[in-house]
Amino acid sequence: MESHKQPHLKIEKEKAQKFIKYIKKNFKGLSILTNKFKTIKQEDFILFPLNNELPDYEKVKDQLNAHLNCEIINTKAIANSDYKPRSLEKALDKKIPQNLMKFIPKSFDIIGDIAIVELNQFDNIERTDNIKELIAQAIITVNKNIKTVYEKISEIEGTLRLRDLEHLAGKNRTETIHKENNCKFKLDVKKTFFSPRLNYERQRVSHSNIKTGEKIVDMFSGVGPFSIQIAKINVVKIYAFDINPIAIKYLQENINMNKLQGVISPFNKNIRTLLNPTNSLANSLKHNIDRIIMNLPKTSLSFMDVVSYLSKKEGTTIHNYQICSKPESIRKAIKNLEEKFGSFELKLEGIKHARIVKSYSPKEDMISIDAFIKNTLSDY
Ligand SMILES: C[S@@+](CC[C@H](N)C(=O)[O-])C[C@H]1O[C@@H](n2cnc3c(N)ncnc32)[C@H](O)[C@@H]1O
C-alpha cells in the first residue's frame, strides 16, 4: 500500500476551499475524492486523492481541469488507517474473484453483536480458499457493531429449536445482549432459540389491547422476548414455560435486567406437565388464563389439549403461530385452527388478526393468528 500511486488533484492552498465548494455543488452524491488515502499538504499546495474507481472518472477529470484549471498528478498515496469501506462489495474488492461477487449475501441476521450468515452458496464452488472467512471479516469491517460472525450450518432443528453454527471471524463467543423494542435480551445464539425477525410480532402482541391484571401463559418462552416485552408495558402476571434449561436461565437474567411492570414466573418445564392432575401449579392455571402465546410454529397445533386445559369459558385470546404451505397460507392456518378447536370443545368467537410473518421456505409461510376462543367444556 505504501508504494501505491493514485491520481491526486494538486491545487494551490488558497484555492482548496473553492475546490471543495465546487465539487459539493457540481458533483452532488458522487464520491469525487476517496477517503482510502490521506490529503497531502505540501508547502504551497494541497493534494486531494481522487476516486479513480468512479465509472465516469475520465469525464470528471476533464470537468475539473476545465473549470479549476488545476493539475492532476499520479503520485504516491498515503493510506488512511481510519478508512472503512461502506459496503461488503467495496471491502471485498480485489480480495475475492469478481465472478463470485454476486454470491455475497445481501442480508444476514444480527443478534446483539453477532452476525449469522448463510454462505452455503459457496459450498459447490470448487476453489473457495478462505472466501467465507474473508466475507465474515468484511462484515466486521463494514459494520462497527458486529464483533463476531457465525455461519448457519444447519436448519433450526429438534425440540429445542436450535441450529449448528460455525465460527468464521471475530471473537468465538456465542453469548450476547440483543436490544429490541426498548428491552434487552441476554442469550446464547447456539444454545437458545432467538429470531430477530420476530421483532414486529413481539411489538404487535405486546401492544394488542392487553388488560391490567391479565393472566398469561407463554407456552414456549425461550429467553423471553414475548413475555418480557409484554411485561415491560403491561401490569400482568405471566407464566413462562420452556423445556430448555439454558433458555430459562437467560429468561431469569432478562427478567432481572429489564424494568418490568408485570410479573413473570419462569418454569423450566415441558408445557405438557400442566396436564398432570397432581401438579399444583396446573390446578391453579386450569381454565383461568386470559391469554396464551403459542410460538412453536411447526407443532403448535399439537398442544391444543393444553390450550383447552388453560382457556376460560368467559374467553381467552390465543396468539398462534404456524407454518403453512403456499399459496393461501393464511386461509389454511385458520382452517387448521378451526378443526383443532372442534376436537377440544373450544368455540372460536373471532379471528382478531391474521398475517404472514415471513416466508419460511420457498413453499411455506410462517403465519400469526390472534383468535378469541371460549371453552365450552361442561366439567367446570
Ligand atoms: C420457536 S422457539 C420460540 C422461543 C421464543 N418464544 C422466542 O420468540 O424467541 C420455541 C421454544 O419452545 C421450547 N419448547 C419446545 N417444546 C416445548 C415444550 N413441550 N414445552 C415447553 N417448551 C418447549 C424450545 O426449547 C424453544 O425455546
The ligand as an ORCA input file, in Angstrom:
! r2SCAN-3c Opt
* xyz 0 1
  C     -39.567    -21.287     18.320
  S     -38.862    -21.187     19.921
  C     -39.643    -19.704     20.493
  C     -38.973    -19.045     21.664
  C     -39.494    -17.649     21.978
  N     -40.921    -17.587     22.065
  C     -38.967    -16.619     21.005
  O     -39.744    -15.918     20.362
  O     -37.743    -16.479     20.907
  C     -39.726    -22.446     20.759
  C     -39.247    -22.749     22.189
  O     -40.092    -23.773     22.721
  C     -39.347    -24.636     23.547
  N     -40.145    -25.892     23.621
  C     -40.287    -26.845     22.685
  N     -41.158    -27.790     23.104
  C     -41.578    -27.407     24.335
  C     -42.494    -27.955     25.273
  N     -43.154    -29.099     25.046
  N     -42.710    -27.284     26.431
  C     -42.060    -26.126     26.691
  N     -41.170    -25.575     25.836
  C     -40.939    -26.195     24.682
  C     -37.988    -24.713     22.878
  O     -36.990    -25.029     23.792
  C     -37.833    -23.280     22.304
  O     -37.118    -22.466     23.189
*
